[in-house]
Every structure is written in C-alpha cells, then in structure tokens.
Amino acid sequence: MCGIVGAVAERNVVPTLMEGLRRLEYRGYDSAGIAVSDGKDIRRLRRAGKVQELQQAIDENPLSAVCGISHTRWATHGVPNEANAHPHVSENHIAVVHNGIIENFDSLRGELRESGYEFDSETDTEAIAHCIHKHFTATGDFLAAVQKAVQVLEGAYAIAVMNVSDPNRLVIARQGAPAIVGIGEGENFVASDVAALLPVTRNYIILEDGDVAVVDSESVEIYDRDGKKADRPTTESELTADSAERGDFTHYMQKEIHEQAQAVASTLEERIAKGKVLDAAFGPGAAGILNRIKGVHIVACGTSYHAGLIARYWIEDLCSLPCSVEIASEYRYRSPAVPKNTLFVSISQSGETADTLAALRAANERKYVSTLAICNVAESSLVRESDLIMMTRAGQEIGVASTKAFTTQLAALALLTISLARRNGLSAHDESVLVEQLNELPNLIKAVLNLDPAIEALAAHFSNKNHALFLGRGVQNPVAMEGALKLKEISYIHAEAYAAGELKHGPLALVDDDMPVVAVAPDDDLLEKLKSNLHEVDARGGKLFVFADPRVQFGDRVGIQTMHMPAAIEDFQAPILYTIPLQLLAYHVAVQKGTDVDQPRNLAKSVTVE
C-alpha cells in the first residue's frame, strides 16, 4: 500500500527521491519521509501528511546525498503521525522503508527489547530495522544481515535498507509486495512502482518473492531465497514521464474520466477483426482452454468486483454458463466447490491487490481448468502468476477513485463474454453485431462526456446532503453500486445502492425530501418495472435524478429530474455508458464540497496489504 523510492548515483538524489514520492503518493499519503547518509550519520526528515509537507521541510532544511531512501505511507500499524512515519532507524546506523505488514512483529519486538533495543514508534517496520542492525552487529556483513533478518519475518514486505557503514549501497528485499530496481547509467534506483522512476529511467528489473538485491551506482546483484545469485530480466516500460501529468485538467480523476474513450479503444484494439473476437487476445493457448470452459468464477475487490458483477449478467445471458462472483477477501478464507472445467478470473487495476493475489494463489491450488487475469499493469504479480492474460490498456491511473480502469475492465470482460458465447451457441452474425457495438463505444463515450456541464449543475443538489440512494435493475444494479461507491469515496457522502425492486423491502423507509435518489434507466426489458419503483419514491416525496434513454418519459413530475443519455444505446453497451455520468456526478459533488478528489481520506490506490 505504501510507496518506497531509493536511489544511488553520482549526483544529489534528493530531488529524484521526492519526485518519485510525488508519483507514488496515490499508494498512501498519511505521512512521508526521507533518509540519507554521509557515511557518519543518517539525516532523516519525516512529516505527517502529504509529500508536500515533507518537501517544505526539505526546503527549510536542505539535504544532499548520493544515496538515499524515501517513503509515502498508508497507515497500518500505528496512527498517521511523524513518529510512525518512515524511514525507521536503528542506533542511527540502519535505516529502513517498508511496504507491507509484518504479522509477527509483536513477538519480534519482545525479543529485540530483551536484546536491549528501544522502540520509538508503534509500527511493525521499526522491528525490521532493529533486527537488521542486530545481525549486522554480529556479522559485519550488510547483505548477510538483511538476508538473516528477512528469514524471521512473517507476512508481506518490500524493504529498502541503508547502512551508515556502507553509504553507497542499498539492499532491497521482497516477499508478497512489489519491488523493482530501475537501471540507469552510473545510477540505479529502487521503487514500488515503475511510475516513480519514469523521469530518470524506463528500464527496470522486477524482483521476485524471496529475492534480496544489492544496488549501487554501477551494478545490481540479485540473490534468490536460497542465497544463490539470480538473473532477472530487464524490462522497458511503455509508460512515459508525462503520462502522469494532469495537463489542462484540474484533477487526475477528471483527466482519467475524459480519457475513457481512448482507453476503451486501446483495450479493444487488435483484439477484434472481421466481426470476431480473437482468442489470441487472452494469450498463447487460450483457444484450447476456452473450448473447455463450462463455468466461470470471478474474484475481485471494490470497483473491480462491480465489473465482475456486470460480467455475470453477460456471461449467463449470452453464454448460458454459470458464473459466480465473489469478493477476494472472502474467497481466500473459503473452500469453495469447484465444478469441472471452471475458469478462474481475477480482476485488478494494479495487479498487486493483496486479497486478489491471495485468492489467485489459492485458486492455483484448486481444480480450476485455468486462471485468467484482467489487469492494467503488465509487470504486476497477478499477470505473472496467471495462465491467461487480458491487459486493459487503460494507461496509468493516478486518481484513487477508479474510473477508466473500470470501463476498460468491462471492455475486456465483454471480449471474454463474446469469445465464450461463440462456443456456446452464439452465431457468427450475432457475434459481429456485438463486436460492432463494442467498436461504437469510444464515440458513444465521447457523446456521454458532453453531458459534463449539465451534470456539474446537477451536482449542486447533492453537495449539502449527507446521504444518497442509487437504484438500478438487472445489469444496471452493479452500475448503481459503482455510482454509490464513487460518491462515498471522494465526497464522503454516505451512499448506498439497491436493486430497485428491493425498495419496498426496507430502503423505502429512508426516502424523504432530504434523500436524493439516483437511478439509471436505459430502455431495456426491465424499464417498466423500474419506472414503477421510481414512482414509489416520487409518491413519498423523494427527489429523483434519473439518467435515462431519450425515449424514457416520466411526464411532468416535480420530484423527478431526468437527464437524457445519447440515443440508441444497446443493452450490451449500457453498463459502460451509464457508469460515466455517475463518475462525473461524484466528481463534481466532491469539487463543490472541497474534498481532496484525487487523494480521498483513509484510502490508497493499490491495496497491497490484507
């Protein structure tokens, strides 16, 4: 969840460390810190709050060094304050930054206290620093000290370690949390995510679980969990430094909402031809695996879970295959029955979500016919550990509230649905119709985005409210769930979504003139049922805001405000297109309320801890 950045060079690395932290701040922003050494002492600055607070401290107390480590924190153990901010030090000799959770830190603290170490924080990370120092004192070998220390750690970690006695080297270790080494010329780097390194290099090495690496300005040496030297391939990122800039937009979320037409187009590109979905889009050997599929099990978290719920409607309707969808944090602690020839599908923007990764690893021990990852990060653990892969090609998403990652996940799931449907009775003609509907999506998304000014005006009805209700029916119910999630994530308004038919079973009691109700109303088979449900809200004085097909009319009802979507949206297209106005609504409400749109409180982009 946290972000780590380290650098060893023949120049001052402090600006590089700070720029890297700014680019990783989406991973956590409860506190930030930096440590450098001159070979005699560790100079450390930490601040509660965001990276800009740390930058102000550096401006007031300038730092300069050729080697250093830095960290931006999402709090797990210990409240978000300066004392708990990383880096953590031991005896002013060892400094450590850490992403992850050490599950046995209580017992480690007890053992270390018996050895004479004192603790200044509530964090699990401080135990790592003292443990490394203890082994270094015994051996005098920096690398061996880290290798011995990580052997006793239980849990997930990526750590970068600095040693006053060896001030021009860093030692990195990884187990269950992402860590990469950036390769430069006469300088090398360490980070949680390649995004941090794009201003200085696009070339990097992904460390594997159990790896420990020694990094200096000229070389990188990697050792596996058995202590043997290991070769890991160098990869060149397709991202560029300016991909993480806002351009003319006020917020990253705003930019990412408006990038969805291109993102969906990129996800579809080269994967459909002559009215057909190409099986090769899912990876080598996909055709043979897909031929065997008799059921689908989708596992994900948060927004990705909502994408899976939508896909269930598609797969069961178009493929006549059973499809179950489950929250990853629950799946990993169950022992589900796995019907023969079931495909396991994991969905994640980052590919490093701890619960989803754990679910995949559990699935690999069970009797699934294969595993498919739908993911936006090619270098992620989820991608590397899955049999089949469908990259979403959303591009880097920095706003914590996911937008383009969600719609591209739906585009990828639509491709999977069509490919499976072809094997289960879908005719070539009907496949070509669905493919054409996918091809129309980028232009339709642009048309929906033209509603932005009207939605901004609509947001004024929400900015002073404390609660909101979102309604949908059928495949639009998960769309309503996603809309409610977006509103609560960034505006801090309590919002819940319900299948509209469930109103009379309890939620209707909440409806009054102070409870705005949002509904999505495409012209589908459930429209008349939905209209009846909405009239129930109207009759009880509720204020309704309906995103509807132009053919949908409610008459002159004071309590119903209708915003018409573009004409002729097909059922297969509707979940993607009806999501976008809900994203815009949440965005504008948050702006009007003055909340931190891109970095909402208590959240982080990539949840790499359980």
N, C-alpha and C positions, 0 to 999 in steps of 0.2 A: 504494500500500500504506500509506503514511504518512497521517497526518491533519493538515491545516492549518486554523487558525482565525485570522481577523483581524477587527478592529473599529475603527470611527471614530465617535465620539459626542461629546456634550457632558457626559459623566459619566465616572467611572472605569470603564474597560473591562476591567480585570484580572479581576474575578470572572466576567464573561461569557466571556473567553478560557479561563479554567480550567474552567468548566462545559462549554464546548464541547469541550475536550480530553477530559474525562471521558466524554463521549458518543461520542467518536470513538476511544476507546482500543482498540476492537476492531480497528482498522486497523493497529495496531502499538503495542508497549509496551516497546521496548528502551531508550528514553530519551525525555525530554520537555524542552521549553524555551520561553522566552518572551522577547520583547524589546519595550521601549517607549522613547519618546524625549521629551525636554522641549524639543527644538529646539537643544540644545547638545551632548548626549551620548546615546549609546544605553546604556540599562541592560538588561543581559541576565542571565538566570538559566537554567542548564541542569543537569540531573541525569540520571545513568544510572538505569535502572529505570523504574518506572511513574509515572503522573501524580501519585500521592500523594506521591512523593518530591519532585517539583517544588513541590507545594503546601506541604510542610513548609518548604522553602527560602524560599518567599514569606512564610510566617508569621513566619519569623525575620528576613527582610529585606524588609519591605513595599514594594510597588510601587503607584504610582498614575499613571495617564495617560489621556488621551482618545483615544489611538491606539496600537495595538499589534498584534503578530503572535505566534503560538504554534504549537507543533508536537509531535506524538507520533510516534515513529519506529519503523519496522520496518527493520532494518539491511540495506542492500545493499552499498554501498561503505564499507568501514571497520567495525571491530568496534564493538559497542554500548558506548561509554563516553562520558564527559562531553565530551571533546574533539571527538568526532564528532557530538554532539547538535546539532540545530538550535535556534535560528536561527544562521546563519553570517553573519559581518560582514566588511566590507572597510573598513579605515582608520577604524574607529569612525564610519563615515558612512553606509554602506549595510548593511541587514540583510535577509536572505532566508530564507524557509522554502520547502521544496520537497518535492513528492511525485513520484516517478518515477525514471528512470535517464537520465543524460546519457552517451551512448555514446562521444562524442569528448572526454571530459574530460581524458584524458591529454595529447592534443595542445594543448588549451586551457591546461592547467597549464604546459606548456612555454613557450607564447607569453607567458603572463602573467608567468612568472618572468623572462623576458627583458625584460619591461616594468618590472621591479622589485618585483613583488608576492611576498609570502611566504605560505606555506601552513602553517596550524596544525593541519589535520585530514587524514584520508585520504579525505574524501568528495568526490563529484562536485559537490555543492552549493556548496562554497566557491568553485569556479571561476566559478559564476554570479554570486556576489556581487562578485568582483573584476572580472569582465567588465562588469557594470553600472556599477561605480564608474569604470572606465576611460573608458567612454563618457560618463558624467555629467561627469567632469573636462573632457572635450573639448568638450561641448556646453552644459553648464549646464542642460539640459532633462531633468527626471526621466522623463517619458513617453518621450521620444525615446531616452534611454539604455537603457530596458528594451526598446523595440522593436528597437533595433540589436543588443542583446545576444542576444535570442532568435533572431535571424536566423542566428546561427552555432551554435546548439545543435542537436545531433543526438540524437534519442531521444524520450523521453516526459517531460513535465513539467507540473505545475501549480505556479506560484510566486506568493508574495505578498511584496512588496518594500516596505520602509520606508526613508525618506531623512531624515537629520537636517535637511537644508536645507529640507525640505517636510514638517514633522512632523505635519500634519493630513490627509495623504492617503496612501492605499495604491495601489500599482499591481499588478495581477494579470495573469498570462498563463497560457494553457493550450494544450497540444498533447499529445493522447493520454492525458491523465489528467484526472479530473473536477475541476471547479471551479465553484462557484456564488457568486452575490452575494445576500445577504439584504437585503431592503428594509425599513427601519423608518421611524419618524417622528423626524426630527432625528438619525438614526443609521443607519448601514449596516454590513454585515458581509460577511465572506468565509469560505468553508469548503469542504472536500472533499465534504461530505455534508450534506443538509438537516437530518439528525438533530442536528447540532451547534447549530443555530440555533433549534430549536423553543421554548426558553424565552423568546426575545426576538422572534421573528417566524416566521410561516408563509409569508410571501411571498418569492419568490426568483426570480432570473434564472439560467438555465443558460448559461454561456459555451460557445461553440463552438470547435473546434480552430482555432488561429491567432488567436483573439481576445486583445486586450490591453485591460484596463479600468482606468480611474482612478476611485477610490472615495473620497469624503469624506462628511461627516456629512449633507450636503444633496443630493448628486447622485451619479449613476453615469454615466460616459461610456464607451462601448464602441467599440473600433476593430477592424476585421477584419484579416486577414493582409496586406492591401494598404494598411493605414493609413487606410482610409476609415471614417467614423462608421457604426456599425451599430445597428439596432434589434433587440433580443431581447425576446421576450415575458416578462411576469411571470406566474409560476405560484403558485397557493396549494396548499400541501401538505395532504394529507388526514390526515397524522400529527399527533398532539398531544404535548405535552411529557411527559405522564405515561405515554405508550406505551413509554417507555424505562425505566420503573421496575420493580423486581423484585416489588413488592407483598409478599405473605406468603411468597414463595419465598426459599430460601437463595441460589440461583444463577440467573442468566438462563437457562442451559441447562435447568435443572429447570422453570422457568416456561414455556419455549418447548415443551418436551416435552408439558406438560399443556395447552397452547393448541392442540394439533393438531386436536382435534375441531372447534373453531370455525374454525380456519384452513382446513381441508378444506371445511367447509360454505360458507365465504365464496368459496372458489375455484370451487365448483360453482354457486353462487347466480346466477340469471338466465341461466344458460348451458344449461340443460336445461328442457324444457317438454313436457308431454303425451307423456312417454316418448321424447323425441327430443333429441339434441344440436343446438343452434342453431349454424349455420355462422357467424352474425354474431359469435359469441364470439371468433373469430380475427381480426376486423377487417373493414373495408369491402372488398368484392370477394372475400372469402375463398371463397365458394361456387364461383365460376368457376375459381379457382386449384385448389381441392381436386378439382374434377371432372377435372383433367388429370393428377393425380399418379399415377405408375407406379412410384415408388420413393422411399425416404426415407433421408437421410444425416444422422445426429445427431452433433454435435460438442459436447464439454463437458470440464470438468475436475473431478477429485476426486469429491465426493459427487454432483454433477450428472451426471457420467459414469456413475455407477452407476444413476441414474434412467434414463439413455438405454439402458443395457443391458437393464433390465427392459422398457422400451418396445419394444425389438427383438422380444422374445418375443411381446408382444401384437400388434404390427403384422404380423409374419409369420404368426402363428396365425390371427388374426381377419380380417385384410385380404388375406392371400395376396400381399402386396407384399414385395419385397426391402428389407431395412433394414440398413444398416451403421452402426456406432457407433465413434467414434474420439476419442482424446484430443486436445484442441485444440492442445497444444504440439507434437504430432507432425504433425497435419494441415497446419499452416501452412507446413511445410517440405517437403511433398509436392506432386506434381502429379497428383492422383487423376483417374482416368477418371470422367466424369460421364454416366451413362446419360440418355437423353432423358426429360424430364418428371420429374426428381428434385427433391424438396423438401429444402432445407437447413434443418435445425432446430438452433438453438443454445440451450443451457440454461445459465443462470447466476442465482444468487441476487441478486448485486449489479448485474449488467449492466455491470460495469466491469472484469471479469477480463481482463487484458491478452492472454493467449493466446486466449481465446474471441473477443474483439473482433477480433484479428488474423485469426483463422480466418474470421469473418464477412466481413471486408473482402476476404479472398482469395476467398471464395465469390462475392462480388458481381462479381468479375472472371471468373468461370467460368460455365458454361452451365446453372446450376440454373434451374428454372422459377420458383422464388420462394424467399424466406427467411422463416422463422418464428422469432421469439424467444419463449422461455418464461422469464419473468423476474419477480422480485419487486419491482423498483424502476422505477416508471413513468418517472422522469426520467432514466434511465440511457442511456448511449451505445448499448448493444445494442438497446434498444427503439427509439430514434430512428433507427437505421440499418437496421432490418429492415422487410420488406414487410408481414408479418403479425405479430400480437402476441397472446400469451396471457399475461395477468398472473396470477400465482399467488395474490396477495392473502393471503400469509402474515402480513402485518404486519411491523413491524421485528423483525429477528432480530439479537441482540447477541452471544450466545454464539458463540465462534469455531467450535465444532463444530456443523455444521448439523443441524437436526432437523426443525422444521416446514417449513423451506424445501424439504427433500427430499420429504416426504409430499405437500405441495401441488404440487410438480413432477410427481409421479406422478399426482395427480388431473388435472392439466392434460393430461398425456400420455395418460391414459385417455380424456379427451374427444376428443383428436385421433384416437386409435385408432378410437373408435366412429364418428366422422364419416367417416373413410376407409373403414371396414368397410362402412358403408351403401352406399358407392359401388362396393363390390366383393363384393356378394352377400349381405350381412347383411340378414335380413328385418326388417320393422317390429316383429314380435313379439320377435325376439331382441334388437333394439336396446332395446326397452322393458325387457326383463329386465336387460340390462347397466346401463341408466340407473337402474333401481330398486336394483341392487346398489351403485351409487355413492351414491345417496341414503341408503342404510343405513350408510355408512361412519362418519359422526360418532358415532352411537350405539355402533357396534362399537368405535371407538377409545376411547370412554369405558369400555367394558367391559374392554378390554385394560389400560387405565391402572389399573384396580382390582387388577391383579397387582403393583403397585408395592411393597407391603410384602414380599411373598414374594420378589420379585427382589432387594430390598435384603438380605434374609437370604442369598440365593444368592450375592451378590457376595463374601461372606466367603471363599468357596472360591478366589477369584481374586487377592485383594489382595496375597498374598505370592508370587505366581507371576511368572516372567519371560517366559513365552511362552504363547500360546494359539492354538488352531486352530479355525476356523469352517468348517462344512460346509453345503452345500445342493445341491439338484439342480434342473435346469431353471431356471425363472424365479426360484427361491429361491437360486440361486448368487450373483447380484448382491446379493441381500439379505444373504447371508453376508459378501460383500465389504464392504458398508456397515457391518455389525456389527463386523468386524475393524478397519476404519478408525476407527470411533468409539472403540474400546477403545485403540488405539495413540495416537490424537490426544490424549486427555485423561488417560489413566492411565500412559502411557509404557511399557506392556507390549507387547512385540513380539507382534503378532498377524497371522496370515495366513489367507486364505480359499481354499478349494479346492472345485471341483466334487467331490462325494463319490465319484464313480466314478473319480477320479484318485488316490485314496488309495494304491492298490496300485502306482501308477507312481512312487513315490518318497516322498510325505509320510508314509506309514505308518511309515517308519523313525524319525520324530520322536516317535512315540507312546510314552509311558511314564506311570507314575503321577504324574509331576510336570507333565504337559502336559494342562491342561483342554481338552476338545473340546466346542464348542458346535455344535448342529445345529438347523435349522429344519425341521419335519416336518408340514406340512399334509397333509390326507387327499386327495392328488391321484394322478394316474396313475403317478407315479414313487415313490410311498411305499414299495412293497415293495423296489424297488431300493435306496432309501436305507436301509431297515432292515437290509438285508444288509451295506451298507457300515459301518453303525454297529456291527453285531455283530463286524466285523473289528477295530474299535477296542477293543471290550469284551474280545475274546479275547486282546488283547495288553496288558491291564492299564490301558488308558486310562480316564480318568474322564470320562464323558459327561454333558452337560447339554443336554436336548432340550426345545425349545419345540414342543409338538405339539397336534394336534387331539385333542379328548377321546376320539375313537374309536380313537386310536392307542395300543396297549398293547405293552410290551416284556417283560411278565412280571416276576418277582422277580429282577432282576439287580442285584447290589450296585453294579456300576460304572456304572449308568445312572440318572440323576435326571431325572424328567420333570416339566415344568410345563405343565399343560394350558391352552390358549387357549380363548376363548369358542367355543361350539358353532356349527356350521353356517356357517363361513366359506367363501365361494365362491372358486374359483380366481382370479377377476378381482380380488377384494378382498385376497387373501392377501399379496401383496408389501407393500402398505401396512401391514397389520395386524401382520405378523410382523416388520417392522422395529422397531416401537415397543418390544417387550421388550428388544431388543438395545441400543437407545438407553438405556433405563433401567439395564440391566446395566452399560454403560460408565460411566454417570453415578455409580452407587453405588460401583463399584470405585474410581473416581477420588476420590470423597469419602473413602472409607475409607483410601486411600493418602495423602491430604492434598495432592494436587496442585492446581494452580490450574485449576479446572474451566472457567471462562469465558475464561481467557486462557492457554492452554497454551503452553509454552515454544517459541520459534522460529517460531510461527505467527501469522497475521493473518487477519482475516475476508475482506477484499476484496483479492485479489492483483492489484494494478494495475501490476505490473512483470513482465517476462519471466523 
